[in-house]
């Protein structure tokens, strides 16, 4: 470990990052700096590309599991504290991944825990075992799952987690914008649907989607536009383009997610 350990507090559930800037360069891929922004009203939070992918995966898994949006807020607060939404390949003792889950504590194999979809589902399963979690404060619900040595640490991330959850679950339209390079040849709908399957299960991109699910799908794609070679995403009267890195209003309000 490096001097970055000065920015850590040890937690039973894993490593809790307490200084955001110390996380740069510690994921499974090198973060590229803020390329995405989640915005609700006057609140804006920057995300690097890996953080955006992790956050959208957490939201997508919640949709697949039929969970309320509040579960996404709790999960995001936990992941922001534990890993800053970076899929860490190390941690306190044998802790790994977005939630710093430990193989020795029954969370799964190292390979499973380092799969964001698996890790998010495992967190949600733990949350579901807590009676009345929906009515608990975010930090209390997160702590009941994580069993951290710093039980109040999740509270500091609640404002950011709430904004991200609103944007990624469709409570707020067109709230995630990302910079991307685009591509001369857009991907096929089948290729994108296949890439989404681990997080969402089956998604019919060629059919109208309910607004909340549609925006969760659209923001998931925008967060991975470079990986998927997507130049534009259109949904519900809004279009994001790689050229601008922003959403704009469009005349047609098609409920299908359109790719370009």
N, C-alpha and C positions, 0 to 999 in steps of 0.2 A: 504494500500500500504506500501511497505518497502522502505529502503534507495535506492533501485534500481531506484526510481523515480528521483534521481539526474541525471540519464542518459537519461532522457526523454526530448523531447520538445513537447509541446502541439500543435496539429494540428487539423484543422477543420475536416479533414477526419479521424482523430483518433490519436493514439499514435505513435510517430515516435521514434524508438529506435536508439540512436546515438552511443552507445558503444556495440559492438557485444557480448562481454563476459557477459554483464548483462542479456542477454536473457536466459541463461542456467537455466532450471527448470521452465520456465514460460509458456509452451505450455499445450495443453490438455493432453499430455502424457509427461513423464519426458525424456528430451533429453539424449542420451547416450554418447555424445561426438562424435567427427568426426569419422564416419565409412565409409563415401563415399568421393570421390574426383572427381571433374570435372576438366578436363585438356584439354587445347588447347595450343599446342606448349610448351612454357616455363611457361605458366600461369596455376596455380593450385589453386583451392579453396576447402577447406574442408567443409563438410556438416555433420550434425548429421542425424540420420535416419528420423526424422520428417521433417527436412528441405528438404531432398532428395525427400520424398513423396510429399511434398507440391509443390516443383519445377516441378516435373514430372506431377503432376495434372494440373498445370497451362499450361504447354506445351501441354498436351493431349487435354484439352478443346479448346485451340486455333486450333488444328488440326481438331477437331470435327466441329468447327465453320467456317472452311475454311479461317482462317486469315493468313496473311503473318508472317514470322518469326520475323519481327521487332516488332510486337505486343507483342510477348513473351518477348522480351527484355524490353519493357516498363513496362509490368505487373510485371516482376521479379524485376526490379528496385524499383517499388512501394512497392511490398511486402517485399523486403529486408529492406527498410526504415521503413515501418509501423510495421512490426512484426518479422523481421529477419526470415521469412518463418516459423514461429510457429503459430499454429492456436489458438490464444489467446482467452481466455474466459472472458476477461475484457479489459478495455482501458479507455481513456479519455471520461468522461460522459458515453454514452451508446455504445461506439465503441467496435467492436468485430472482431475476425477472422484475416485472413491473411492480409487483406487490411484495417482493422480497420474501417469497414463500419458501419454506424449507422442506426438502425431500425427507429429511429425518423426522419431520413432524407430520408426515402423512399427506403432504400437499400434492405429491406426484413425483415422477422421475425428473431429473434435471431437464431432459429434453422436453417433457410435457410443460414444465413450469416456464420454460423459455419460449413457449408458443403463446403469444398474447391472447388468442381466442380461448385456449385451455385455461390460462391463468385467470382471465376475467370470469369465465364460467365457474371456476373453483371459488373465487371470491364471492360471487353471487350465491352459490350454493351454501357457503358459510353464512352469508347474510340471511338467507331464507330460514336458517335454523334458529334464528334469534326471534323469540316471540315479541311481537309489537315493534319491530325495528322501524316500521314506517313512521311511528310517532316519536322516535328518539332523536335527539340532536345529532347532526351529521357526525361530529367527532366521537360521540358515544357509540353510535352504530358502527362506525369504522373500527373503533377500538375493540368492540366485542368480537369482531372478526379477526383482527390483526393481533390482539393481545400484546401490544407494544409496551415497552418500558417507559415510554413517554405518552401517556394516554390522552393528553390534551393537545398533542402536536397537530392533529388533523384539523383543528379548528381554524388555524391560520390560512388554510387552503380553501376554506368553504366559499368565499366570494368568487375565486377563480373557478372552482368546481361548478358552482351554480351557473355561471356564465357559459362555461363549456357545455354543460348539460343542456341548457336552454337551446344553444346553437345546434348541438349534435342530435337532439331528439325531435327537432322540428317545432319546438315552442316558438322559436324566432326564425323567420325565413332569411336565407342568404346571409347568415351570420359568420360563416367561415370563409375567408378569402385566402388564397395561396398563390405564390408566384410559381410559375412553371415554364418550361421551354416549349411545350407543345410538340407536335410531330406532323410530318407531311402526310402520313397515312394513319388515320385514327384506328383504334382497335375495333374488333368486332364485338357486338353485344354479347355473343357467347363467351368470348375470352374474358370480358369484364365480369360477367355473371359467375364464371368459374373461379375467378380470383376472389370474389366476394363470399363464396360458399362457406369457407371456414368460420366466418364471423356471422353471417346472416342466414345460412342455410340457402334454400332455393329462392332466387329473386327473379321475377319475370319483368325484365327491363322494357320489354316491348308492350307492356300492358299498363294501364293507369294504376298508380299507387296512391293509397291514402296519404294525406299531407304529411303527417308526422313521420311515417315510414319513408315516404319519398324524399324528405329532406335529410333524413339519416343516411339514406343511400347516396344522395347527391353530394353531401359533404364528405362521405367516405371516399368517393371517387376523386373529388377535388384534392383531398389530402394525398392521393397517390397518383396524381395526374402525370408526373414525370415517369413513375414506374410503369404506368399503363399506356403511356404515349397518347394521352388525351389532350386535345387542344381546346375543347369547349364542353360544357355541361349545361343543359337547359332543363328547367323544371318549374312548373307552376308560375309562369310569367316572369321568370328571371333567367338570365344567361351569364355564366361565368366563362371567361376566356383566358387562356394562358397568356395571350398577348398583353392583356391589361392587368391580369392577376386579380380582377375584381368582378363582382356581380353587377349587372345592369338590368333594368326593366325591359321586357320585350312584349310586344302586342299579344302574342299567343300565350294562353295559360294552359298548355298541355300538361296533364297529370302524369304523363310518361316521362321518364328520365331519358333525355336525348343526348347522345354523345357526338362529338365532332373531332 
